[in-house]
Structure formats: structure tokens, C-alpha cells
Amino acid sequence: MRQKTLAENGFERFRKTTRRERFLAEMEQVIPWRDLCKVIKPYYSVPKGAGRPPVGLERMLRIHFLQHWFNLWVANW
């Protein structure tokens, strides 16, 4: 029989939630991701053929929102 670690014995319940975890949990409650994805999906381009596989729509949508909220725009000109 293997010895249990502190994490396996329920030590995780004493862990404090981070600001990142609180922010992401709040973001999950506030924004209707599935509904937004349904609206955007017909306009989201999916390249065909060889090459790198595209990033998923929901992930790109979340990245877009984070860029707006934290002013992380990169100038393309």
C-alpha cells in the first residue's frame, strides 16, 4: 500500500482561492459563453487544408474579452 500525501488527505480544503480563480469564476457567471458562441459560429472562419489547426471559437472569444478588460491590445500597424 502506498503512503498518502497531504494533498490526498484533504489538505486542499485549506487552500486559499487566488485572485485569478475568483476572477475566472465571476467571468463564468456573468458572461453567457455558449449563447455568444452560437451567435458568432456562422461567421467564424475555419481554414481548410493542411496547416496548423485553428484555435477553438470559445477560447478565442475569451481571449478577446480579456484583451478588452485588461487593455492588452497589440497594434498591427
C-alpha positions in Angstrom: 0.0 0.0 0.0 1.2 3.4 -0.9 1.5 6.2 1.6 -1.0 9.1 1.1 0.3 12.6 0.5 -1.1 15.8 2.2 -3.0 16.7 -1.0 -4.7 13.3 -1.0 -5.7 13.6 2.6 -7.8 16.7 2.0 -5.2 19.4 2.7 -6.6 21.2 -0.4 -9.6 22.4 1.6 -7.4 24.8 3.5 -6.0 26.3 0.3 -7.0 30.0 -0.3 -8.5 30.8 -3.6 -6.4 33.1 -5.8 -7.5 36.4 -7.4 -7.2 34.7 -10.7 -9.6 31.9 -9.7 -12.1 34.4 -8.3 -11.9 36.5 -11.4 -12.4 33.5 -13.7 -15.3 32.2 -11.6 -17.0 35.6 -11.8 -16.4 35.8 -15.5 -18.1 32.3 -15.9 -21.2 33.6 -14.0 -21.5 36.9 -15.8 -21.0 36.1 -19.5 -23.2 33.6 -21.4 -20.4 31.9 -23.3 -22.5 29.3 -25.1 -25.0 31.8 -26.3 -22.3 34.1 -27.6 -20.6 31.1 -29.4 -23.9 30.2 -31.1 -24.2 33.7 -32.4 -20.6 34.0 -33.7 -20.1 30.5 -35.0 -21.6 31.1 -38.5 -19.1 34.0 -39.0 -16.0 32.3 -37.5 -13.8 31.2 -40.3 -12.4 27.7 -40.3 -9.5 27.2 -42.8 -9.4 24.1 -44.8 -6.4 22.1 -45.9 -3.0 21.5 -44.4 -1.5 23.7 -41.7 -1.9 24.5 -38.1 -5.3 23.6 -36.7 -7.4 26.6 -35.8 -8.0 27.7 -32.2 -11.5 27.0 -30.9 -14.1 29.7 -31.0 -14.8 29.8 -27.3 -11.1 30.1 -26.4 -10.7 33.0 -28.9 -13.8 34.7 -27.6 -12.4 34.5 -24.0 -9.0 35.8 -25.2 -10.8 38.7 -26.9 -12.7 39.7 -23.8 -9.5 39.5 -21.6 -7.7 41.8 -24.1 -10.5 44.3 -23.8 -10.8 44.1 -20.0 -7.0 44.4 -19.4 -6.2 46.7 -22.3 -3.8 44.2 -23.9 -4.2 45.3 -27.5 -1.3 45.0 -29.9 -1.0 47.5 -32.7 -0.9 45.9 -36.1 0.3 48.9 -37.9 
